[in-house]
């Protein structure tokens, strides 16, 4: 088969579409997927640059999510059959024609979503649901503040929060991105270039009950300032640095909680595992997608042979929603695909 390989670490041109070994038949509890599309994530960019190695035992190939068709199922797998249209959360290996993954990390393509577009769902959905809903406990009538509202995770989080009846505030760096966030349901739009987000969120909402943050150190003090009493700050990215001073007094005064989490290195099974998150998605989020309340937001698609251009677009920060890589010779509308 072919996959994207890295010729060292660095700019997007280190990636190449290369012939590699097929993953072979699936083992017990696994399925093999013929990939139709793969999502491009910030973690892929960091791995390409040499800053984010895969977990031990995971594929060195980039790619944390795919959609496609099951080609084979291993022993002990129930509920899946060859030909099923699926999407899957991976620890690596998605930029390829074929991938093998634990069956517990596989989801059906939701009703009303194309096989290609489904590649935009697993990473964003698992990240948002595990942090905003499972850890943060966001509820109807509360306020969610999302940093990077125009990102793949941000555009998904807006929809989930609005679907459960929460208010949404977002930060972004351009009027165009903020307008797209408004179209998706965000009510409070904050341009971080010229507005103080704690002041806006406190004035309009009395603080945020849950904050989903991709910046880390550079936003830590202001995030604490923006939290409501009993608020939850969840940090999922470190684009603004990894080290900062935390005012424990302010946290204590607000009875606030802080979570710093990572999805890629979670175990397959057990409490807080990928399998547990995927199960919640299927039971609670997939019905919202089927109803049309939540859906994939795809900003751009590239043939997988043009992965370098896809990374350049993501690096530029000029896209809204997810960037996808597609396998050119696999049409997502193939009538042999069936959904479950």
Residue pairs with C-beta under 8 A, 6 or more apart in sequence:
1 19
1 20
1 21
1 22
1 23
1 96
1 97
1 98
2 17
2 18
2 19
2 20
2 96
2 97
3 17
3 18
3 20
3 61
3 93
3 95
3 96
3 97
4 15
4 16
4 17
4 18
4 61
4 62
4 63
4 95
4 96
4 304
4 307
5 15
5 16
5 18
5 20
5 61
6 14
6 15
6 16
6 48
6 60
6 62
7 14
7 15
7 16
8 14
9 48
9 49
9 50
10 48
10 49
10 50
12 48
12 307
12 308
12 309
12 311
12 312
12 315
13 308
14 48
15 48
15 62
15 307
15 308
15 311
17 304
17 305
17 307
20 61
20 96
22 98
23 32
23 93
23 98
23 99
23 100
24 100
25 32
25 72
25 74
26 32
26 72
26 73
26 74
26 77
26 100
27 74
27 75
27 100
28 74
28 75
28 76
28 77
29 74
29 75
29 76
29 77
29 102
29 103
29 104
30 73
30 74
30 77
30 100
30 101
30 102
30 103
31 70
31 72
31 73
31 74
31 77
31 80
31 86
31 100
31 101
31 103
31 106
32 70
32 71
32 72
32 73
32 98
32 99
32 100
33 66
33 68
33 69
33 70
33 71
33 86
33 88
33 98
33 99
33 100
33 101
33 106
34 68
34 69
34 70
34 71
34 97
34 98
34 330
35 66
35 67
35 68
35 94
35 96
35 97
35 98
35 99
35 327
35 330
36 66
36 67
36 68
36 69
36 115
36 116
36 119
36 326
36 327
36 330
36 332
37 66
37 67
37 68
37 115
37 116
37 117
37 118
37 119
37 301
37 324
37 325
37 326
37 327
37 332
38 63
38 65
38 66
38 67
38 94
38 95
38 96
38 119
38 304
38 324
38 325
39 63
39 64
39 65
39 66
39 94
39 119
39 120
39 122
39 123
39 124
39 152
39 322
39 323
39 324
39 325
40 307
40 310
40 311
40 314
40 322
40 323
40 324
40 325
41 64
41 65
41 123
41 152
42 151
42 214
42 237
42 239
42 314
43 52
43 64
43 264
44 62
44 63
44 64
44 95
44 311
45 311
45 314
45 315
46 52
47 53
47 54
47 62
48 62
48 311
54 60
54 91
54 92
54 264
55 91
55 92
55 264
55 265
58 90
58 91
58 92
58 93
59 90
59 91
59 92
59 93
59 99
60 92
61 92
61 93
61 94
61 95
61 96
62 92
62 94
62 95
62 307
63 90
63 92
63 93
63 94
63 95
63 96
63 99
64 89
64 90
64 91
64 92
64 94
64 122
64 123
64 264
65 87
65 88
65 89
65 90
65 94
65 119
65 120
65 121
65 122
65 123
66 87
66 88
66 90
66 94
66 99
66 119
66 122
67 85
67 86
67 87
67 88
67 109
67 115
67 116
67 117
67 118
67 119
67 121
67 332
68 85
68 86
68 87
68 115
68 327
68 330
69 82
69 83
69 84
69 85
69 86
69 115
69 334
69 336
69 337
70 80
70 81
70 82
70 83
70 84
70 86
70 106
71 82
71 98
72 82
73 80
73 81
73 82
73 103
74 103
77 103
79 103
79 340
80 86
80 103
80 106
83 336
83 337
83 338
84 108
84 338
84 339
84 340
85 108
85 109
85 115
85 118
85 337
85 338
85 339
85 340
86 106
86 107
86 108
86 109
86 118
87 106
87 107
87 108
87 109
87 118
87 119
87 121
87 122
88 99
88 101
88 105
88 106
88 107
88 122
89 101
89 105
89 107
89 122
89 123
89 126
89 263
89 274
89 277
89 278
90 99
90 101
90 105
90 122
91 264
91 265
93 99
93 100
93 101
95 304
95 307
95 325
97 327
102 268
102 274
102 275
104 268
104 269
104 274
104 275
104 278
104 279
105 122
105 268
105 274
105 275
105 278
106 278
107 121
107 122
107 278
107 281
107 282
107 286
108 282
108 286
108 339
108 340
109 115
109 118
109 337
109 339
110 118
110 121
110 286
110 289
110 290
111 289
111 290
111 339
112 289
112 290
112 292
112 295
113 121
113 289
113 295
113 296
114 332
114 333
115 332
115 333
115 337
116 301
116 324
116 326
116 332
117 296
117 298
117 324
117 332
118 296
119 322
119 324
120 152
120 296
120 297
120 298
120 321
120 322
120 324
121 156
121 289
121 296
123 152
123 153
123 263
124 152
124 153
124 155
124 156
124 157
124 322
125 156
125 281
125 285
126 263
126 274
126 277
126 278
126 281
127 153
127 236
127 263
128 153
128 156
128 157
128 160
128 212
129 160
129 277
129 280
129 281
129 284
129 285
130 261
130 263
130 272
130 277
131 212
131 234
131 236
131 259
131 261
132 138
132 144
132 157
132 160
132 161
132 210
132 212
132 234
133 160
133 164
133 280
133 284
134 272
134 277
134 280
135 232
135 234
135 259
135 261
136 144
136 209
136 210
136 212
136 232
136 234
136 259
137 210
137 232
138 144
138 161
138 164
138 166
138 209
138 210
139 164
139 166
139 209
140 164
140 165
140 166
141 165
141 166
141 167
142 166
142 167
142 209
142 210
143 166
143 167
143 168
143 169
143 201
143 205
143 206
143 207
143 208
143 209
143 210
143 228
144 157
144 161
144 166
144 167
144 168
144 169
144 208
144 209
144 210
144 211
144 212
145 169
145 170
145 171
145 197
145 201
145 208
145 210
145 211
145 212
145 226
146 154
146 157
146 158
146 161
146 168
146 169
146 170
146 171
146 186
146 211
146 212
147 154
147 170
147 171
147 192
147 211
147 212
147 213
147 214
147 215
147 219
148 154
148 171
148 172
148 214
148 237
149 155
149 158
149 170
149 171
149 172
149 177
149 178
149 181
149 186
149 189
150 170
150 172
150 174
150 177
150 178
150 180
150 181
150 319
150 320
150 321
151 214
151 321
152 297
152 299
152 321
152 322
152 323
153 212
153 214
153 236
154 170
154 172
154 181
154 212
155 180
155 181
155 184
155 297
155 320
155 321
155 322
156 294
156 296
156 297
157 168
157 212
158 168
158 170
158 181
158 184
158 185
158 186
159 184
159 185
159 293
159 294
159 295
160 285
160 288
160 294
161 167
161 168
161 185
162 168
162 184
162 185
162 186
162 293
163 288
163 293
163 294
166 209
167 187
167 188
167 205
168 185
168 186
168 187
168 188
169 186
169 187
169 188
169 189
169 190
169 197
169 200
169 201
169 204
169 205
169 208
170 178
170 181
170 186
170 188
170 189
170 190
171 190
171 191
171 192
171 197
172 178
172 181
172 189
172 190
172 191
172 192
173 191
173 192
173 193
173 317
174 191
175 191
176 320
177 320
178 186
178 189
178 190
178 191
180 320
180 321
181 189
182 189
184 297
188 200
188 201
188 204
188 205
190 197
190 200
190 201
196 222
197 222
197 226
198 222
198 223
198 225
198 226
201 207
201 208
201 226
202 225
202 226
205 228
206 228
207 226
207 227
207 228
207 229
207 231
208 226
208 227
208 228
208 231
209 228
209 230
209 231
209 232
210 231
210 232
210 234
211 223
211 226
211 227
211 231
211 232
211 233
211 234
212 234
212 236
213 219
213 223
213 233
213 234
213 235
213 236
213 237
214 235
214 236
214 237
214 239
215 235
215 237
215 238
215 239
215 240
216 235
216 237
216 238
216 239
216 240
216 241
216 242
216 244
217 238
217 240
217 241
217 242
217 243
217 244
218 240
218 241
218 244
219 240
220 235
220 244
220 245
220 246
221 244
221 245
221 247
223 233
224 233
224 246
224 247
224 250
224 251
224 254
224 256
225 250
227 233
227 254
227 256
228 254
229 254
229 255
229 256
230 254
230 255
230 256
231 254
231 256
231 257
232 256
232 257
232 258
232 259
233 256
233 257
233 258
233 259
234 258
234 259
234 260
234 261
235 258
235 259
235 260
235 261
236 261
236 262
236 263
246 258
250 256
251 258
263 274
263 277
266 272
266 273
266 274
266 277
267 273
267 274
268 274
268 275
269 275
269 276
270 276
285 294
288 294
289 295
296 321
296 322
297 320
297 321
297 322
298 321
298 322
298 323
298 324
299 319
299 320
299 321
299 322
299 323
300 310
300 313
300 319
300 323
300 324
301 323
301 324
301 325
301 326
302 309
302 310
302 313
302 323
302 324
302 325
302 326
303 325
303 326
303 327
303 328
304 325
304 326
304 327
304 328
305 328
306 325
307 325
310 323
310 324
310 325
313 319
313 323
314 323
326 332
